[in-house]
Amino acid sequence: MTEIIAGVELPETELVREATSLVLDAAEDAVFHHSRRVFLWGTLQTRAKGWDVDPELAYVGGLFHDLGLTAKYATTGQRFEVDGADVAFDFLKEHGRSEQDARNVWLGIALHTTPGIPEHLGPEVAVVSLGVETDVLGLNLDRISHSEREDVLASHPRPDFKRKILKAFYEGMRERPDTTFGTMNDDVLTHFDPSFKRANFVDIIQKNDWPE
């Protein structure tokens, strides 16, 4: 039976079933439900803009965008966003999607915490950040009707979500603090760790090895 949430039909494909299984296996409940909501909100937000988006690509982008926060897929040498993007790229290629499709999803996940860029790169890139901005930051909620919000939350509730997602961010980044330079992610480390010291862009310019 086709699953439809807030008017969004979830694709009944092997790729989608395997994507769901992979994320269920790796992520805690709060991150899994958040990731499904990101797909749903992102799809609704692209519809509000009049954009068509490939549902399989939107699904993998939404489901995989926080895999870099999980113990199974986290690395220590790169941004958590890139961890999830790399997993999504390989997954899509293994399931027969084109290099361009996989690259678009890679960009959508890698850039989902970089405001102002994804919307210029096409619907399959923008859909992830649109969903994340809706679920985490509450942006553009006016584009989604009250009934659509209720339908999504009935399927994927968010009890104590703000606290849980901040904790997930911190746990996924605390072992790689240098990767947060130049991103909003250093706000999370500052919040949880009083000893964390942000790198300062101006200091790097003024104190680097180039002679004046």
Summary of the structure (lengths in Angstrom):
residues: 212
radius of gyration: 17.6
end to end distance: 68.6
largest distance: 68.6
contacts: 663
relative contact order: 0.14
helix: 64%
strand: 2%
